[in-house]
């Protein structure tokens, strides 16, 4: 079966750095993606890792280790607007099928 | 601007009734998807379509049906066989190849009357 594990909730203060981990077990692997979803809204794409290593996009970075079936999303210089749920997603054996984790709710406090 | 339009935003279903959720995209994407999201949960795949006139069941297809008669449109019908339909339904699309991300609509919130 397919499974992706993320922490359910993380709390951090404004200006801090937070890391959201994701471990996965899937049949086949074609990349790890991260999405952000504000309450009641649509998920929006943040980053993608197809190969091992770090990808940086502004305040957000994402890391992948395929040998460990593990990745993380790093958010720096946290802002109040970063309070949202963050989902990791894997593209599995069926190239067009995605599997999502249950999401990590990030609470940013002043 | 290109995007995905879902309608209606809110929908109420009576017992024994079928309801259809609309999803239209003008991104010229081949692949389209329907997900269900329950409170505090992740996204679970209901159906997906890689090309017009073709679609596959996802992980929770029972009680749902879809059609893909046009590239732009992928409507989802929630049938009376779906006994617990109250959820947030999200439609998504992507190019269907390579490492392209999924683009999501704003969702339809379905409730039981």
Backbone of each chain as ProteinMPNN parsed JSONL, in Angstrom:
{"seq_chain_A": "XXXXXXXXXXXXXXXXXXXXXXXXXXXXXXXXXXXXXXXXXXXXXXXXXXXXXXXXXXXXXXXXXXXXXXXXXXXXXXXXXXXXXXXXXXXXXXXXXXXXXXXXXXXXXX", "coords_chain_A": {"N_chain_A": [[0.825, -1.204, 0.0], [0.17, 2.353, -0.019], [1.678, 4.913, 1.871], [2.063, 7.947, 3.605], [3.692, 9.778, 6.02], [3.292, 12.437, 8.25], [3.879, 14.988, 10.731], [1.112, 15.939, 12.784], [0.615, 18.497, 13.723], [2.288, 21.609, 14.135], [3.85, 24.183, 15.973], [5.116, 27.474, 15.904], [7.04, 30.528, 16.341], [6.695, 33.821, 15.013], [9.106, 34.8, 12.613], [10.807, 32.732, 13.149], [12.343, 29.507, 12.294], [11.037, 26.616, 10.779], [10.682, 23.092, 10.434], [9.121, 20.66, 8.501], [8.513, 17.339, 8.435], [8.411, 14.449, 6.266], [7.765, 11.141, 5.726], [7.728, 8.393, 3.516], [6.083, 5.597, 2.003], [5.774, 3.957, -0.776], [4.598, 2.379, -3.801], [6.792, 2.478, -6.165], [8.292, 5.563, -7.228], [8.17, 8.856, -8.144], [8.931, 11.387, -7.434], [8.689, 13.982, -4.921], [6.368, 16.225, -3.677], [5.298, 19.401, -2.329], [2.528, 21.033, -0.835], [0.579, 23.874, 0.025], [-2.145, 24.736, 2.082], [-4.555, 26.958, 2.968], [-7.079, 27.474, 5.496], [-10.161, 26.29, 4.386], [-9.505, 26.792, 1.789], [-8.004, 26.258, -1.512], [-5.485, 23.801, -2.192], [-2.149, 24.868, -2.863], [0.67, 24.691, -4.967], [3.968, 24.281, -3.739], [6.686, 23.273, -3.834], [9.0, 20.99, -5.459], [10.728, 17.89, -5.437], [12.682, 15.836, -7.298], [15.059, 14.552, -7.389], [17.701, 13.625, -5.074], [18.528, 15.911, -2.474], [18.62, 19.479, -1.883], [16.154, 21.889, -2.577], [15.593, 25.253, -3.23], [13.328, 27.896, -2.757], [12.877, 30.995, -2.437], [11.748, 31.86, 0.744], [11.171, 29.309, 1.331], [12.318, 25.942, 1.472], [13.013, 22.68, 0.212], [13.741, 19.293, 0.884], [15.078, 16.132, -0.117], [15.653, 12.68, 0.451], [16.062, 9.911, -1.166], [16.993, 7.364, -0.572], [16.379, 7.094, 2.075], [13.693, 7.362, 2.028], [12.468, 9.838, 2.616], [11.652, 13.204, 3.278], [11.701, 16.794, 3.678], [10.138, 19.938, 4.429], [11.246, 23.18, 4.679], [10.692, 26.109, 6.334], [11.528, 29.408, 6.465], [12.096, 32.474, 8.309], [9.498, 32.905, 9.423], [6.156, 33.972, 8.836], [3.02, 35.432, 9.83], [1.133, 34.848, 7.913], [1.895, 32.396, 7.015], [0.654, 30.501, 8.47], [-1.068, 27.645, 8.081], [-2.098, 24.564, 6.483], [0.143, 21.997, 5.546], [0.995, 19.812, 2.994], [2.577, 16.821, 2.03], [3.244, 15.094, -1.008], [3.341, 12.283, -3.124], [4.287, 11.063, -6.28], [3.389, 8.104, -7.643], [3.81, 4.697, -8.778], [1.981, 4.506, -10.92], [2.146, 6.84, -13.193], [0.55, 9.08, -13.309], [-0.778, 9.268, -10.939], [-1.292, 10.55, -7.737], [-0.296, 10.558, -4.315], [-1.259, 11.696, -1.159], [-0.081, 13.015, 1.961], [-1.469, 13.254, 5.313], [-1.334, 15.804, 6.155], [0.135, 18.686, 7.775], [-0.577, 20.876, 10.266], [0.363, 24.11, 10.573], [0.944, 26.435, 13.027], [1.517, 29.746, 13.424], [2.739, 31.935, 15.755], [2.587, 35.224, 17.238]], "CA_chain_A": [[0.0, 0.0, 0.0], [0.86, 3.64, -0.042], [1.497, 5.685, 3.087], [2.919, 9.104, 3.837], [3.558, 10.187, 7.416], [3.697, 13.797, 8.596], [3.343, 15.382, 12.04], [-0.221, 16.513, 12.593], [0.577, 19.918, 14.046], [3.54, 22.231, 14.558], [3.675, 25.573, 16.369], [6.366, 28.23, 15.915], [6.808, 31.957, 16.465], [7.04, 34.672, 13.879], [10.536, 35.031, 12.434], [11.57, 31.509, 13.403], [12.48, 28.513, 11.235], [10.35, 25.372, 11.126], [10.885, 21.993, 9.49], [8.019, 19.698, 8.483], [9.049, 16.107, 7.878], [7.514, 13.543, 5.561], [8.322, 9.853, 5.345], [6.774, 7.783, 2.607], [6.227, 4.205, 1.579], [4.91, 3.873, -1.958], [5.014, 1.498, -4.89], [7.338, 3.372, -7.174], [8.497, 6.931, -6.754], [8.518, 9.796, -9.207], [9.089, 12.751, -6.95], [7.98, 14.431, -3.718], [5.905, 17.607, -3.802], [4.707, 20.026, -1.143], [1.437, 21.936, -1.11], [0.079, 24.67, 1.148], [-3.592, 24.945, 2.036], [-5.164, 27.748, 4.037], [-8.395, 26.97, 5.893], [-11.247, 26.516, 3.439], [-9.02, 27.144, 0.455], [-7.455, 25.225, -2.381], [-4.037, 23.585, -2.072], [-1.302, 25.496, -3.875], [1.956, 24.03, -5.085], [5.104, 25.007, -3.177], [7.993, 22.837, -4.318], [9.104, 19.618, -5.954], [12.054, 17.255, -5.457], [12.742, 14.583, -8.043], [16.352, 13.967, -7.055], [18.168, 13.904, -3.714], [19.142, 17.203, -2.239], [17.847, 20.623, -1.413], [15.627, 22.851, -3.541], [15.257, 26.48, -2.507], [12.463, 28.844, -3.437], [12.618, 32.083, -1.51], [11.83, 31.48, 2.162], [10.869, 27.876, 1.465], [13.245, 24.971, 0.895], [12.547, 21.307, 0.385], [14.847, 18.341, 0.83], [14.694, 14.749, -0.375], [16.602, 11.58, 0.492], [15.323, 8.755, -1.683], [17.441, 6.143, 0.104], [15.704, 7.067, 3.378], [12.252, 7.608, 1.789], [12.253, 10.932, 3.571], [11.84, 14.564, 2.81], [11.182, 17.817, 4.584], [9.908, 21.309, 3.974], [11.826, 24.123, 5.632], [10.149, 27.459, 6.185], [12.356, 30.363, 7.193], [11.543, 33.821, 8.554], [8.068, 32.67, 9.451], [5.224, 35.086, 8.914], [1.692, 35.007, 10.277], [0.397, 34.314, 6.765], [2.328, 31.02, 6.78], [-0.254, 29.609, 9.203], [-1.797, 26.88, 7.07], [-1.746, 23.142, 6.478], [1.141, 21.66, 4.528], [0.864, 18.418, 2.594], [3.529, 16.231, 1.107], [2.571, 14.244, -1.988], [4.255, 11.473, -3.921], [3.788, 10.513, -7.534], [3.783, 6.71, -7.506], [4.05, 3.84, -9.925], [1.148, 5.056, -11.984], [2.777, 8.144, -13.353], [-0.39, 10.174, -13.155], [-1.514, 9.136, -9.688], [-0.597, 11.181, -6.624], [-0.697, 10.17, -2.964], [-1.04, 12.814, -0.256], [-0.065, 12.822, 3.396], [-2.654, 13.767, 5.995], [-1.161, 17.23, 6.363], [0.668, 19.241, 9.019], [-1.126, 22.211, 10.518], [1.368, 25.014, 11.136], [0.43, 27.605, 13.73], [2.553, 30.75, 13.655], [2.312, 32.84, 16.819], [3.36, 36.475, 17.269]], "C_chain_A": [[0.852, 1.244, 0.0], [0.648, 4.333, 1.302], [2.507, 6.809, 3.144], [2.641, 9.594, 5.249], [4.096, 11.593, 7.615], [3.229, 14.068, 10.025], [2.01, 16.089, 11.833], [-0.237, 18.024, 12.825], [1.941, 20.392, 14.519], [3.24, 23.685, 14.905], [5.038, 26.257, 16.422], [6.029, 29.714, 16.005], [7.248, 32.685, 15.205], [8.547, 34.902, 13.821], [11.388, 33.794, 12.612], [11.671, 30.656, 12.143], [11.751, 27.248, 11.684], [10.579, 24.345, 10.027], [9.734, 21.01, 9.617], [8.504, 18.463, 7.736], [7.975, 15.269, 7.2], [8.277, 12.26, 5.246], [7.271, 9.125, 4.516], [7.116, 6.335, 2.343], [5.259, 4.014, 0.425], [5.463, 2.853, -2.943], [5.497, 2.374, -6.029], [7.434, 4.795, -6.633], [8.935, 7.795, -7.921], [8.525, 11.214, -8.692], [8.197, 13.069, -5.768], [7.636, 15.901, -3.889], [5.348, 18.089, -2.473], [3.655, 21.036, -1.581], [1.049, 22.641, 0.182], [-1.426, 24.852, 0.983], [-4.021, 25.768, 3.238], [-6.571, 27.229, 4.286], [-9.456, 27.322, 4.858], [-10.812, 26.801, 2.024], [-8.51, 25.963, -0.332], [-5.974, 25.019, -2.08], [-3.296, 24.294, -3.198], [0.08, 24.871, -3.816], [3.07, 24.904, -4.521], [6.433, 24.589, -3.803], [7.945, 21.376, -4.73], [10.546, 19.155, -5.864], [11.953, 15.935, -6.213], [14.015, 13.822, -7.739], [16.738, 14.352, -5.637], [18.746, 15.305, -3.623], [18.129, 18.261, -1.876], [17.409, 21.495, -2.589], [15.18, 24.088, -2.779], [14.411, 27.393, -3.376], [12.098, 29.926, -2.434], [12.779, 31.633, -0.074], [11.622, 29.996, 2.384], [11.953, 27.04, 0.8], [12.659, 23.592, 1.102], [13.711, 20.368, 0.121], [14.301, 16.952, 0.594], [15.891, 13.826, -0.21], [15.841, 10.337, 0.052], [15.742, 7.465, -0.988], [16.762, 5.989, 1.468], [14.191, 7.219, 3.239], [11.774, 8.74, 2.68], [12.462, 12.273, 2.889], [11.363, 15.543, 3.858], [11.003, 19.135, 3.856], [10.425, 22.231, 5.063], [11.268, 25.513, 5.338], [10.952, 28.41, 7.064], [11.636, 31.698, 7.345], [10.015, 33.765, 8.565], [7.263, 33.954, 9.59], [3.856, 34.548, 9.314], [0.92, 34.346, 9.131], [0.816, 32.882, 6.409], [1.497, 30.022, 7.569], [-1.198, 28.945, 8.215], [-1.497, 25.401, 7.293], [-0.81, 22.873, 5.311], [1.09, 20.165, 4.267], [2.057, 18.0, 1.748], [2.757, 15.273, 0.192], [3.616, 13.536, -2.826], [3.547, 11.019, -5.189], [4.314, 9.077, -7.593], [3.982, 6.0, -8.825], [3.25, 4.24, -11.155], [1.531, 6.515, -12.121], [1.824, 9.303, -13.118], [-1.192, 10.116, -11.862], [-0.678, 9.691, -8.544], [-1.155, 10.668, -5.299], [-0.309, 11.298, -2.014], [-0.929, 12.342, 1.191], [-1.285, 13.468, 4.021], [-2.515, 15.232, 6.385], [-0.622, 17.595, 7.737], [0.121, 20.648, 9.173], [-0.052, 23.041, 11.22], [0.677, 26.217, 11.752], [1.589, 28.553, 13.982], [2.019, 31.76, 14.659], [3.185, 34.098, 16.823], [4.479, 36.411, 18.31]], "O_chain_A": [[2.082, 1.189, 0.017], [-0.47, 4.333, 1.817], [3.668, 6.637, 2.774], [1.487, 9.799, 5.627], [5.213, 11.907, 7.204], [2.276, 13.44, 10.486], [1.808, 16.761, 10.822], [-1.013, 18.744, 12.197], [2.657, 19.671, 15.215], [2.465, 24.344, 14.212], [6.003, 25.684, 16.927], [4.888, 30.116, 15.777], [8.079, 32.194, 14.44], [9.186, 35.163, 14.84], [12.569, 33.799, 12.264], [11.165, 31.017, 11.081], [11.844, 26.858, 12.848], [10.658, 24.683, 8.846], [9.407, 20.575, 10.721], [8.859, 18.532, 6.56], [6.79, 15.37, 7.518], [9.311, 12.292, 4.579], [6.074, 9.23, 4.783], [8.267, 5.909, 2.443], [4.05, 3.918, 0.636], [6.646, 2.515, -2.913], [4.695, 2.944, -6.769], [6.731, 5.165, -5.692], [9.926, 7.513, -8.595], [8.169, 12.144, -9.414], [7.107, 12.517, -5.619], [8.499, 16.721, -4.204], [4.978, 17.294, -1.609], [3.841, 21.785, -2.54], [1.17, 22.09, 1.276], [-1.915, 25.091, -0.121], [-3.874, 25.339, 4.383], [-7.184, 26.621, 3.409], [-9.632, 28.486, 4.498], [-11.646, 27.027, 1.147], [-8.574, 24.818, 0.116], [-5.279, 25.978, -1.744], [-3.755, 24.319, -4.34], [0.591, 24.561, -2.739], [3.123, 26.106, -4.781], [7.212, 25.433, -4.246], [7.013, 20.637, -4.412], [11.473, 19.906, -6.167], [11.221, 15.031, -5.809], [14.049, 12.594, -7.821], [16.178, 15.286, -5.064], [19.364, 15.811, -4.56], [16.961, 17.984, -1.603], [18.201, 21.797, -3.481], [14.461, 23.979, -1.785], [14.712, 27.638, -4.544], [11.135, 29.793, -1.678], [13.819, 31.087, 0.296], [11.861, 29.479, 3.475], [12.444, 27.373, -0.279], [11.903, 23.359, 2.046], [14.551, 20.614, -0.745], [13.203, 16.62, 1.041], [16.995, 14.13, -0.662], [15.062, 9.777, 0.824], [14.922, 6.561, -0.832], [16.592, 4.871, 1.954], [13.48, 7.205, 4.244], [10.79, 8.603, 3.407], [13.338, 12.436, 2.039], [10.694, 15.16, 4.819], [11.623, 19.403, 2.827], [10.08, 22.076, 6.234], [11.371, 26.014, 4.218], [11.034, 28.22, 8.278], [10.697, 32.006, 6.612], [9.34, 34.478, 7.821], [7.616, 34.873, 10.329], [3.572, 33.361, 9.158], [0.154, 33.406, 9.346], [0.163, 32.231, 5.594], [1.622, 28.816, 7.36], [-2.026, 29.607, 7.59], [-0.731, 25.04, 8.187], [-0.954, 23.447, 4.232], [1.136, 19.355, 5.193], [2.492, 18.735, 0.861], [1.735, 14.713, 0.59], [4.64, 14.113, -3.191], [2.375, 10.645, -5.171], [5.524, 8.852, -7.594], [4.282, 6.615, -9.849], [3.769, 4.302, -12.27], [1.255, 7.323, -11.235], [2.258, 10.398, -12.763], [-2.177, 10.837, -11.708], [0.495, 9.348, -8.396], [-2.347, 10.381, -5.187], [0.816, 11.796, -2.05], [-1.596, 11.39, 1.598], [-2.05, 14.152, 3.341], [-3.462, 15.837, 6.887], [-0.882, 16.912, 8.728], [0.33, 21.505, 8.315], [0.382, 22.711, 12.323], [-0.076, 26.927, 11.086], [2.541, 28.202, 14.679], [0.972, 32.37, 14.439], [4.362, 34.052, 16.463], [5.228, 37.375, 18.471]]}, "seq_chain_B": "XXXXXXXXXXXXXXXXXXXXXXXXXXXXXXXXXXXXXXXXXXXXXXXXXXXXXXXXXXXXXXXXXXXXXXXXXXXXXXXXXXXXXXXXXXXXXXXXXXXXXXXXXXXXXXXXX", "coords_chain_B": {"N_chain_B": [[-6.899, 34.85, -17.308], [-5.575, 31.564, -16.885], [-7.078, 28.683, -15.353], [-8.755, 26.625, -12.881], [-12.139, 26.01, -12.509], [-14.534, 25.436, -10.163], [-17.861, 24.487, -9.439], [-21.025, 24.161, -7.744], [-19.999, 26.432, -5.069], [-20.973, 25.774, -2.591], [-23.024, 23.029, -1.695], [-26.021, 21.251, -1.204], [-27.334, 18.158, -0.306], [-30.132, 16.049, -0.569], [-31.486, 13.149, 1.067], [-31.118, 10.174, -0.796], [-30.714, 11.422, -3.175], [-29.038, 12.22, -6.235], [-26.207, 14.221, -6.929], [-24.399, 16.593, -8.903], [-21.131, 17.74, -9.308], [-19.398, 20.4, -10.701], [-16.498, 20.784, -12.775], [-14.261, 22.693, -14.473], [-11.589, 23.395, -16.683], [-9.228, 25.654, -18.113], [-6.649, 25.319, -18.843], [-5.565, 23.726, -20.667], [-4.83, 21.181, -19.911], [-4.079, 17.683, -19.871], [-4.575, 15.728, -17.897], [-6.907, 15.138, -15.285], [-8.366, 15.332, -11.998], [-10.252, 14.129, -9.176], [-10.622, 14.791, -5.777], [-11.366, 13.936, -2.402], [-11.77, 15.596, 0.671], [-11.794, 15.299, 4.076], [-12.566, 16.827, 7.269], [-9.606, 17.993, 8.777], [-8.1, 16.117, 7.512], [-6.098, 14.454, 4.956], [-5.888, 14.498, 1.328], [-7.935, 12.398, -0.544], [-8.018, 10.251, -3.307], [-10.553, 10.131, -5.701], [-11.45, 9.716, -8.431], [-9.643, 9.692, -11.547], [-8.492, 11.096, -14.644], [-6.721, 10.603, -17.55], [-6.919, 11.291, -20.13], [-9.187, 12.411, -22.685], [-12.378, 10.804, -22.702], [-11.573, 8.685, -21.172], [-11.097, 7.259, -17.973], [-10.082, 6.482, -14.594], [-10.62, 4.563, -11.623], [-10.008, 5.838, -8.381], [-8.844, 5.629, -5.015], [-11.149, 5.679, -3.467], [-13.618, 5.23, -4.917], [-16.202, 4.219, -4.777], [-19.671, 4.827, -4.918], [-19.488, 7.119, -6.354], [-19.405, 8.755, -9.581], [-18.009, 9.577, -12.808], [-17.406, 11.542, -15.801], [-15.721, 12.125, -18.915], [-15.99, 13.811, -21.341], [-15.132, 15.991, -22.686], [-12.052, 17.751, -23.047], [-11.801, 19.904, -21.344], [-13.545, 19.517, -19.243], [-14.655, 17.806, -16.322], [-16.857, 16.414, -14.745], [-18.19, 15.427, -11.547], [-20.296, 13.049, -10.165], [-22.101, 12.578, -7.271], [-23.52, 9.894, -5.992], [-26.591, 8.409, -4.686], [-25.755, 6.164, -3.489], [-23.506, 6.734, -2.104], [-23.013, 6.926, 1.118], [-22.012, 8.62, 3.024], [-21.538, 11.481, 2.219], [-20.767, 14.037, 2.985], [-18.351, 16.397, 2.758], [-15.355, 18.104, 1.635], [-14.803, 18.785, -1.663], [-12.363, 18.53, -4.1], [-11.139, 19.499, -7.216], [-8.613, 18.846, -9.59], [-5.912, 19.479, -11.908], [-3.323, 18.547, -14.224], [-0.454, 18.735, -16.414], [0.162, 16.166, -17.089], [2.414, 14.787, -17.61], [5.951, 14.404, -17.067], [7.309, 16.456, -14.469], [5.32, 18.077, -13.543], [3.327, 20.165, -11.438], [0.213, 19.74, -9.621], [-2.715, 21.616, -10.284], [-5.218, 23.222, -8.481], [-8.794, 23.571, -8.101], [-11.106, 25.802, -6.375], [-12.737, 24.315, -4.804], [-15.658, 22.426, -3.7], [-18.062, 22.449, -1.234], [-19.848, 19.96, 0.167], [-22.871, 19.099, 1.703], [-25.173, 17.241, 3.77], [-28.689, 17.451, 3.743]], "CA_chain_B": [[-5.958, 33.938, -16.639], [-5.984, 30.172, -16.885], [-7.317, 28.123, -14.038], [-9.777, 25.594, -12.708], [-13.353, 26.552, -11.913], [-15.448, 24.457, -9.589], [-19.144, 25.039, -9.015], [-21.113, 25.374, -6.936], [-19.081, 26.489, -3.942], [-21.651, 25.017, -1.545], [-24.071, 22.184, -2.256], [-26.72, 20.469, -0.202], [-27.957, 16.975, -0.908], [-31.169, 15.36, 0.195], [-31.351, 11.702, 1.084], [-31.56, 9.504, -2.006], [-30.551, 12.296, -4.34], [-27.736, 12.336, -6.883], [-25.817, 15.595, -7.217], [-23.238, 16.673, -9.774], [-20.207, 18.833, -9.067], [-18.784, 20.791, -11.969], [-15.092, 21.159, -12.805], [-13.852, 23.135, -15.804], [-10.248, 23.982, -16.706], [-8.798, 26.247, -19.391], [-5.182, 25.235, -18.812], [-5.188, 22.769, -21.713], [-4.213, 20.019, -19.267], [-4.652, 16.385, -20.242], [-4.978, 14.94, -16.729], [-7.775, 15.777, -14.306], [-8.513, 14.508, -10.792], [-11.18, 14.501, -8.122], [-10.236, 14.375, -4.437], [-12.25, 14.218, -1.268], [-11.042, 15.975, 1.88], [-12.586, 15.373, 5.291], [-11.941, 17.771, 8.207], [-8.348, 17.597, 9.386], [-7.525, 14.969, 6.792], [-5.46, 14.699, 3.672], [-6.708, 14.36, 0.123], [-8.072, 11.026, -1.017], [-8.337, 10.266, -4.729], [-11.812, 9.471, -6.054], [-11.298, 9.324, -9.828], [-8.762, 10.533, -12.337], [-8.602, 10.897, -16.085], [-5.481, 11.008, -18.208], [-7.208, 11.717, -21.497], [-10.627, 12.449, -22.959], [-13.092, 9.538, -22.854], [-10.929, 7.638, -20.371], [-10.905, 7.614, -16.571], [-9.788, 5.34, -13.725], [-11.002, 4.683, -10.222], [-8.991, 6.08, -7.378], [-8.892, 4.787, -3.826], [-12.466, 5.707, -2.812], [-14.541, 5.511, -6.015], [-17.557, 3.693, -4.551], [-20.672, 5.853, -4.669], [-19.205, 8.265, -7.213], [-19.208, 8.484, -11.001], [-17.463, 10.715, -13.544], [-17.346, 11.452, -17.255], [-14.708, 13.016, -19.495], [-16.378, 13.931, -22.743], [-14.347, 17.099, -23.231], [-10.785, 17.934, -22.349], [-11.91, 20.963, -20.361], [-14.571, 19.272, -18.245], [-14.565, 16.517, -15.625], [-17.855, 16.482, -13.685], [-18.285, 14.336, -10.583], [-21.633, 12.816, -9.61], [-22.159, 11.885, -5.986], [-24.786, 9.17, -6.085], [-27.248, 8.074, -3.422], [-25.03, 5.027, -2.907], [-22.463, 7.275, -1.218], [-23.782, 7.127, 2.343], [-21.411, 9.67, 3.847], [-20.964, 12.365, 1.212], [-20.389, 15.338, 3.522], [-16.902, 16.574, 2.638], [-14.858, 19.151, 0.746], [-14.383, 18.106, -2.883], [-11.385, 19.32, -4.847], [-10.795, 19.08, -8.573], [-7.256, 19.263, -9.929], [-5.447, 19.072, -13.229], [-1.93, 18.842, -14.545], [-0.089, 18.469, -17.796], [0.043, 14.73, -17.269], [3.704, 14.175, -17.883], [7.035, 15.142, -16.444], [7.254, 16.743, -13.05], [4.449, 19.228, -13.384], [2.479, 20.108, -10.256], [-1.222, 19.777, -9.798], [-3.406, 22.883, -10.044], [-6.485, 22.899, -7.838], [-9.895, 24.506, -8.026], [-11.378, 26.32, -5.027], [-13.46, 23.31, -4.052], [-17.101, 22.441, -3.434], [-18.371, 21.871, 0.073], [-21.117, 19.238, 0.064], [-23.47, 18.736, 2.994], [-26.448, 16.524, 3.723], [-29.816, 18.158, 4.363]], "C_chain_B": [[-6.482, 32.52, -16.674], [-6.187, 29.663, -15.479], [-8.368, 27.049, -14.065], [-10.954, 26.205, -11.974], [-14.238, 25.411, -11.438], [-16.743, 25.168, -9.197], [-20.09, 23.899, -8.667], [-20.086, 25.35, -5.806], [-19.64, 25.683, -2.767], [-22.802, 24.247, -2.183], [-24.683, 21.363, -1.142], [-27.444, 19.328, -0.896], [-29.006, 16.405, 0.021], [-30.914, 13.868, 0.128], [-31.868, 11.116, -0.232], [-31.354, 10.274, -3.283], [-29.144, 12.165, -4.917], [-27.439, 13.818, -7.111], [-24.544, 15.576, -8.051], [-22.442, 17.935, -9.485], [-19.464, 19.128, -10.379], [-17.314, 21.14, -11.782], [-14.71, 21.472, -14.247], [-12.455, 23.743, -15.717], [-9.937, 24.536, -18.101], [-7.277, 26.309, -19.476], [-4.646, 24.32, -19.904], [-4.457, 21.551, -21.14], [-4.896, 18.727, -19.692], [-5.255, 15.66, -19.039], [-5.849, 15.761, -15.782], [-8.088, 14.786, -13.19], [-9.653, 15.035, -9.927], [-10.676, 13.922, -6.802], [-11.353, 14.707, -3.454], [-11.374, 14.556, -0.069], [-12.03, 16.076, 3.032], [-11.849, 16.248, 6.305], [-10.68, 17.224, 8.841], [-7.646, 16.446, 8.694], [-6.813, 15.406, 5.522], [-6.436, 14.516, 2.527], [-6.742, 12.884, -0.307], [-8.621, 11.043, -2.45], [-9.607, 9.47, -5.018], [-11.722, 8.878, -7.46], [-10.245, 10.207, -10.468], [-8.877, 10.146, -13.799], [-7.325, 11.424, -16.728], [-5.721, 11.564, -19.603], [-8.718, 11.685, -21.697], [-11.159, 11.033, -23.199], [-12.427, 8.373, -22.129], [-10.786, 8.122, -18.938], [-10.715, 6.331, -15.769], [-10.264, 5.622, -12.311], [-9.784, 4.99, -9.378], [-9.206, 5.161, -6.199], [-10.275, 4.709, -3.177], [-13.57, 5.99, -3.821], [-15.983, 5.083, -5.745], [-18.532, 4.803, -4.195], [-20.49, 7.11, -5.49], [-19.151, 7.816, -8.664], [-18.706, 9.759, -11.674], [-17.653, 10.49, -15.034], [-16.259, 12.406, -17.729], [-14.952, 13.075, -20.998], [-15.617, 15.041, -23.452], [-13.082, 17.265, -22.412], [-10.936, 18.898, -21.179], [-12.752, 20.585, -19.142], [-14.473, 17.88, -17.643], [-15.565, 16.537, -14.469], [-17.888, 15.219, -12.823], [-19.721, 14.239, -10.086], [-21.508, 12.025, -8.318], [-23.516, 11.196, -5.939], [-25.358, 8.881, -4.7], [-26.571, 6.883, -2.741], [-23.896, 5.472, -1.99], [-23.152, 7.714, 0.065], [-23.232, 8.236, 3.242], [-20.754, 10.706, 2.944], [-20.476, 13.707, 1.736], [-18.878, 15.475, 3.551], [-16.631, 17.778, 1.755], [-14.293, 18.445, -0.477], [-13.512, 19.036, -3.715], [-11.113, 18.682, -6.202], [-9.401, 19.614, -8.883], [-6.931, 18.842, -11.355], [-3.944, 19.253, -13.301], [-1.642, 18.405, -15.969], [-0.173, 16.984, -18.102], [1.331, 14.049, -17.629], [4.776, 15.002, -17.186], [6.782, 15.385, -14.971], [6.312, 17.902, -12.739], [3.533, 19.086, -12.177], [1.0, 20.062, -10.62], [-1.734, 21.187, -9.499], [-4.798, 22.545, -9.536], [-7.52, 23.996, -8.044], [-10.139, 24.903, -6.579], [-12.256, 25.393, -4.202], [-14.956, 23.529, -3.969], [-17.327, 21.764, -2.098], [-19.772, 21.277, 0.012], [-21.599, 18.842, 1.452], [-24.788, 18.015, 2.779], [-27.52, 17.361, 4.393], [-30.518, 17.239, 5.338]], "O_chain_B": [[-7.68, 32.287, -16.515], [-5.56, 30.138, -14.532], [-8.816, 26.615, -15.126], [-10.784, 26.844, -10.936], [-14.634, 24.54, -12.213], [-16.727, 26.291, -8.693], [-19.981, 22.804, -9.219], [-19.386, 24.354, -5.617], [-18.904, 25.007, -2.049], [-23.47, 24.742, -3.091], [-23.992, 20.85, -0.262], [-28.08, 19.51, -1.934], [-28.802, 16.293, 1.229], [-30.213, 13.384, -0.76], [-32.926, 11.512, -0.722], [-31.769, 9.834, -4.355], [-28.174, 12.016, -4.173], [-28.341, 14.584, -7.452], [-23.718, 14.671, -7.929], [-22.985, 19.038, -9.422], [-18.978, 18.225, -11.059], [-16.927, 21.717, -10.766], [-14.823, 20.621, -15.13], [-12.162, 24.509, -14.799], [-10.329, 23.965, -19.119], [-6.7, 27.211, -20.084], [-3.436, 24.155, -20.054], [-3.587, 20.969, -21.787], [-6.115, 18.673, -19.854], [-6.319, 15.05, -19.146], [-5.565, 16.928, -15.513], [-8.078, 13.572, -13.395], [-9.972, 16.224, -9.944], [-10.347, 12.739, -6.708], [-12.154, 15.62, -3.656], [-10.366, 13.896, 0.182], [-12.988, 16.847, 2.972], [-10.63, 16.397, 6.214], [-10.68, 16.118, 9.381], [-6.703, 15.869, 9.235], [-6.912, 16.551, 5.081], [-7.645, 14.394, 2.727], [-5.707, 12.226, -0.413], [-9.571, 11.765, -2.753], [-9.731, 8.305, -4.639], [-11.899, 7.674, -7.645], [-9.98, 11.318, -10.008], [-9.293, 9.041, -14.148], [-6.909, 12.554, -16.474], [-4.856, 12.217, -20.187], [-9.437, 11.009, -20.961], [-10.497, 10.19, -23.806], [-12.689, 7.211, -22.439], [-10.396, 9.266, -18.706], [-11.122, 5.248, -16.19], [-10.303, 6.769, -11.866], [-8.688, 4.483, -9.615], [-9.694, 4.041, -6.357], [-10.549, 3.779, -2.419], [-14.378, 6.894, -3.611], [-16.897, 5.549, -6.427], [-18.277, 5.614, -3.305], [-21.251, 8.066, -5.343], [-18.886, 6.649, -8.952], [-18.937, 10.867, -11.19], [-18.012, 9.397, -15.474], [-15.916, 13.368, -17.042], [-14.23, 12.481, -21.799], [-15.477, 15.026, -24.675], [-13.054, 16.952, -21.222], [-10.283, 18.738, -20.148], [-12.682, 21.258, -18.114], [-14.241, 16.899, -18.35], [-15.155, 16.666, -13.315], [-17.649, 14.109, -13.298], [-20.297, 15.231, -9.639], [-20.897, 10.956, -8.273], [-24.548, 11.861, -5.853], [-24.696, 9.082, -3.682], [-26.792, 6.629, -1.557], [-23.387, 4.683, -1.194], [-23.804, 8.757, 0.095], [-23.935, 8.726, 4.125], [-19.527, 10.798, 2.91], [-19.83, 14.451, 0.998], [-18.198, 14.754, 4.282], [-17.547, 18.389, 1.203], [-13.404, 17.602, -0.352], [-13.881, 20.177, -3.994], [-10.886, 17.477, -6.305], [-9.057, 20.723, -8.475], [-7.584, 17.972, -11.93], [-3.362, 20.019, -12.533], [-2.476, 17.79, -16.635], [-0.527, 16.582, -19.211], [1.342, 12.854, -17.925], [4.542, 16.139, -16.774], [6.11, 14.594, -14.309], [6.511, 18.622, -11.76], [3.017, 17.998, -11.919], [0.604, 20.311, -11.758], [-1.253, 21.859, -8.586], [-5.478, 21.684, -10.094], [-7.19, 25.177, -8.147], [-9.472, 24.412, -5.668], [-12.497, 25.656, -3.024], [-15.459, 24.64, -4.139], [-16.852, 20.654, -1.856], [-20.756, 21.994, -0.171], [-20.838, 18.321, 2.267], [-25.433, 18.16, 1.741], [-27.304, 17.916, 5.47], [-31.496, 17.639, 5.969]]}, "name": "protein", "num_of_chains": 2, "seq": "XXXXXXXXXXXXXXXXXXXXXXXXXXXXXXXXXXXXXXXXXXXXXXXXXXXXXXXXXXXXXXXXXXXXXXXXXXXXXXXXXXXXXXXXXXXXXXXXXXXXXXXXXXXXXXXXXXXXXXXXXXXXXXXXXXXXXXXXXXXXXXXXXXXXXXXXXXXXXXXXXXXXXXXXXXXXXXXXXXXXXXXXXXXXXXXXXXXXXXXXXXXXXXXXXXXXXXXXXXXXXXX"}
